[in-house]
Amino acid sequence: MSNSNKKTVGVIGATGQQGGSVVAALQAAGEFKVRALTRDPDKHRGLADEVVKADLDRPETLREALEGLHGVFLVTNNWEPGTDELKQATAAVRAAKDAGVKHFIWSTLPDADAISGGKFDVPHFTAKAKVDQIVKEAGFANYTFVIAPFYYGNLTGIMAPQKQADGSVGWMLPLDPNLRVIHMGDVTELGDIVAGAFAQPDKVGNGEYLPLVGDFMSFNEIVDTLNGQGHNLSYKQVEKDSFVAAFPGAAAIAEMFGYWADHTYLGSDSSSQIALANNVAGRQPTNFSEWASKNIPVRTAAA
């Protein structure tokens, strides 16, 4: 199909990890033209077929940016200071509906508040979950939800192993390492699910939830996998109270672990949703062992 006849899909959040993965997968699949929406188009000129200015905090920039699109993928960034995800997402949903968008895909997370009956407060999960209803009620011809997992990359980034007081390197967390509760994956593979969903609206355009899950593990299994590849990492379970006092933001992480321990990351048995996501993506996602062997180099005798 020539480029001029292709429908165009817009990606809001195109410069982030999830959005970047979606842009890449849509371009690789070749079925749609891709319009990247970003606050600073000049910085990202070569990102997609079209690069357009849009700012979720300035809804008036959205209508024009979404004009003529067949589909929209939306992800918001809860970690950016001052972000009101509900407000941002609502603005995007309304603008997309006004612009005549047919298929809307929202990157959400499980509603930890509802799943745990209010026991756990995990704002970065629940804030996204609250947007689901707005998407459902907007009246799109097709809409789909994707769920990003715990990123494998967190284990080399925000949750990388630390040097401990006893000289070992590893993790001290308020989570029982025997519990298999972590739905994990390579965030760069989320785009395969999104591209597949845009291409198959009859299959997954009726409000289906599609989680990316490359592996389902306990922390002991994570440590054993890495140590089996030549690392020497430790894990110590600590009391929630001492963990929470250790650094700013620790309380939210401790709540998340509590929620995982009781309900798992996805909050329920999601095997049929995972199977559907993999089917739509047209591939099995990379498992942790394979990802780690390529992405977590073994340090030779550290100084």
Helices and strands as residue ranges (DSSP letters): G 3-5, E 8-12, H 17-29, E 33-38, G 41-47, E 50-53, G 59-61, H 62-66, E 71-74, H 85-98, E 103-108, H 112-115, H 123-137, E 142-147, E 150-151, G 152-155, E 162-163, E 169-173, E 182-185, G 187-189, H 190-199, H 201-204, E 206-211, E 215-217, H 219-228, E 233-237, H 240-244, H 250-263, H 271-281, H 288-295
